[in-house]
Amino acid sequence: MTYSSTIKQVIIHPAIGVARVGNSPEEYFLLPDLINEPITDPGNFRDSEGRIKRQAARFRLFGADEEGNIIKELTPNDGDITWTVHVANKKAAWYNFDLALDIPQAKGAFPGYPAVESTLRNATIGDAYRERLVINGGPLSISGPNVNTAGTDEAYAFNKGTFYSPSGIDTPVYLGELRTEANGNLLFLGGRGHSASYSDVPAITFANNDTWHDDTSDGPVDASITLNTGEVLTAKGSWVLTAPPDYSPGIQAFVTGFDLLAQAAADMGQPVLPDQPVFWEHIFPLLERMPLNGWVNAGIFKQYGWGSPADLSSPAMIAKLAHPTDNHFELRQAIFRQFRNPDYVTMQAELFPPVYGDGLQGFLSSDTDPRNFMAVLPFQYIYLKKWADGNFTSGHKPGTVKWDMLTPTQQAMQLDRTVLDETIGGPFHPGCEFTWPMRVTLLYAEPFRIKRRLIAPLDYGPTLNSENALAVGGPLDGSAPGDITKWMAVPWQTDTSSCLSGYVPIMGQYVPTFWPVRVPNDVLSEEDYQVMMDPDKSLDEKNAAFGNRVKWLRGIVYKYGYPPKNVSPYTKGINEFITEWPQVGILVQREGPEGLNFPEKIWVENGRTIGDDNLEIAAGEQLLKATALSESEPSITDKGYLWMVQRAKNRRNS
């Protein structure tokens, strides 16, 4: 019996693919197929001219039997494959983002807050013209191996969509293109990060800027195959969305997109995870993400980063935590008690993770909504409790399983997870790749598969509220092209440059934070890294350089009043980032110094082309003031700030 005779269904994986914008016109990079494999690129995610490469979304086709059990991956050797994709951008034609509409505060169920009523974006544009606010890339199909490999064939470009112009001659907007690989896999590349206003007015806020558009998008991915037997099968489809760049690839959020969709599956009564946690698969990632986030936030670095007493991923600590023995029962219990409860009954500001939540007033210390701070998801909290009680297995350490060791079913599951583990599952205000609708079960036909409909209304009345947003038949009950990204900020750059950290000075400069794993707050600069690697530098100099963290958006955006002089006003900063987003650094993993007590792997800012020594000096001096540096021996972090100030002064004066 041949494989073709047993294949009765075809299924696309991943179920949700994520592309990312970049200003490199042709070059791209791909995420690895295996979970937790390092994300690398020979050019450090830039082309030879320093332009940011786009992240391509890759889709594969799998054959399954009548019950849906996957038999094998399908390639051109099995038949002729045709892929069809339809993407759109509906942001400007949708409603404002004010708050996640599925939380009590938005519903008017939290004391002191009226129910949220979100008005239409670009409300002055009448009904007869609102369709012109939609950038519709239209459906495109591609067949065969190695088609449009350079990305220059306009037959496969989403370049037919336009955006509203008062002149009546609407503006063409490029939303990406299709390509195929040698084995017939589909590659979708999204837009190039271009945003603009039809009236040339500046952006004024983080999410809702009338007259503006960007070139993110989303929509369904379909496929059919004519098997060598002559039988034609239509695939169970998937979805693709285009998101902002990932400025720190490989550093995962405390709650990832995969975690979020796994929780949604459990809420649907169709769990995709086992009842009993496996340490290396379900617990270790939660422990490791804290020190990893120290590479993108200075407060987390100081409290939980590499080498700190609270580094829960150190080899010595893992040796105590990875096995279900009674020897370290109390230690596991103590760690569990540090995690915030996702029931959100009481305010637990001091607990883990150190991240703002979905609440509107998350940066106001006088507000008492527990959702001002994000908790891990319910299934993660249950897993942590079981682990603390000793009800878990150890499993296999990551990196010990190779792709060809997996069954086709396992390979398909890996593809679904790998992509989503590099996205953010919260907080949603509104977020990076997607926002709160992704946790609503009404959105899905089955776990990880977005429910579809042919036509989705753009108008649910003068305002959108929790009641009509969450209703059966409402905007989440089936999606059409553009319906996932329409809930996001327009343009994306204004939210990316707004959602930072340390909004309340009395709490410090660094934490809580929003989503630094995609938009870093504080980073180790290339200059400091070179000091660490210089054999002629003293250990004190290396240590000071290692302890130093500089603001990732230095020279562009300084939130809430620091540095105290030479401040770029907020609106000036977000408008500068709209055009200068390719010039900020991308964090890449580099080797640490040999033979010294530093990490083997270090995340270093790379490729930055914006510099302002005066702003760096002012920022460093303000940070020293914030940490109340005394006349006693400075800490490692304080030494880093001193180093930053002196180095910038020397550079400016040279």
Phi, psi and omega in degrees: 000132179273161177301320185302326183286340180262347181279116181243348178221155171231142188225136178269136171227143003289159179292329174227121177256148182236119171257161178224144181291157174195154184266004171285123189291333186234328189276152182210171171225164182236150171284153177293159180282330185268145178298134174065016170287146179301140176265112184230162175206133183303331180259018183054040173070019174229154176275186186294343177260010177082007180279145184287129178286147173282145170274122179272146172263123182252136181237140179239158181247131181239142176264142183224163177276188185298330180273359180090007177285124185289132181260314183194163170280140182260140180226178176302342175292339181264346181157181181270121184255133174238128178255143176225131181228142176225115180239156178206165175233118183245012188305311186291341181263000184260194182267159176299149166269121176243321183192153173300121190279001180258008181255157185305322182300319180291332181276358184078017183264002177250131186306133175092358182234122176287158177300144182281133174235101184272129180270166180292142166289149179050048185296340181284348178273121187289169184304325184293342185245355189292332176300334180285351173279349179270128175264103185257107180288343180075167177279142175227145178237152180212140183224148173093163179278151174054047178259133178056043185296333178272348178077018186254356181277114184293347177295341182243021181256137173275073185240015182267345182285150180226162178238148186310138170224135180301338181290342185094345176259094188290157188271125175296140179229126181271121183254002176129196182205168176252145173218165171231156178262178183298328180268013176087357178299147177272138169244127172248125174247133184272204184288180186251019174081020181270130176229149182199162176251138180289346178242010177058033175267150180288154171290148185233350185212175189285332190229330193236085182249103179299151181079351185264154170218163170225186184244027166284169183190175171198166178168177185284150175240124181235164178204154170222155178224134170264102183296162180298341175283350183097348180286138179254126180238137177259135188280152163290119192279171177231196185220150175231145173222147178255128185241173172297171179296158171259108185273358173216068186299132178101345175267119188266151177289160177301321172237118182268170176299325177296317178303316182298314182286332173294322176294319178299321178297317177297320179295334177279354185079019179231065185298145179250000182242154181290162179290322182260130181289150173251126189306304188292338182265325189242334183259312182305318178303323179293326179284323183287328185295333179296302178297329177298321178293346174294341177282348182237000178213123187292328179293318177293322176300315184292322186268324189230002188286184183305132176084352180280158178300336183262015177287101185280357180253009179293151180305320180295320180288317181298324178301333179272335191257345191274353186234139185279061177256165179278350185300326184238030179303311183294325177296315178298319179297319180296320179293317179302320182293348179276352182267135180293139181281127181284006174283345175054039179277320181234155176291127179228059188299332188275353187268180187268142003273159181278063190228138173298158180251200184275350183296145183298323187257034186299342181255013177251116186294341182278349183275146186241014178292120180302336181281006170291344177234138185276139173254162168297167183285159181305317181293328177292320179296320177296316177302315181297321178295316179296319177298314180300326180278356181089009181265072181202167172244161184281314182076197185250137179297139180303147179095354182268350181249132180255161185303315184285356175273350184268150172286161176305322177297315179295322178298316179298319179294323177298318181297320178298320186278319186305315181296313186284336176294342178261021172239175186251128179264017179145159003283165184241093178214059348276331180136197185252288184276322181204176184226200195307328180305337182291350176259003182267123186296334179301337183289341193248144171277328176198170182308127175075353181254116182288131178293142184247157164210156186288317183230128177243125181300149175263351187228117175246031181107179183295335178223155175248129179229181183299322184296309182280336179290325185261003185285150169299132186086356180277194188292345179263353185271066183107138185235148173241174181307131178092357188277349177270314183280348183294340180279354188270176180292147174232122350282167184298330184297329183289326176285319180302322182269003179253322187278090187246230186209166173059051184286339180251108186305326182294338179270351180115177185274346198241316183233154357295169181228172179260280180217070185290345182290338173255330181232089187301150173266308186223136188223161170273120185282160176300322181297316178292323178299320179295326175297316180299326184269356183280117181295342181272354180274147180285165178297323177297319179294318178297318181294320178296319179295318180295324181283349183278139172228133179248154179294129180297324181263023177303137182089349180239297186232128170234116185273144166054045160090019171223146359293160189289340179237162180056039185278133169280120178303155185305310183294325177297319182295313182292330177285327175295320182293334178302326180256334187261007182304330178285350186266352177279167186281156171246132180281129178235154182272127182233164178285142175275171179297140179280144173074011180234164183276065175231164180299150174292326179239134183230136178268122190235137174294133185222142171084008181290136180235013176252135178213142175207099185296322181297319178293323179294320178297312181298318179296316180297319179293322178292324178293322176299317179297320182294327181272001176055054179303124182263181179280353177285179182302124182294152174284172177301318180295317179297319177300323178297319179294317177301318180298317181298315182295311183295319181297316180295321177297317179298318181294319181294322185275349183280000000 
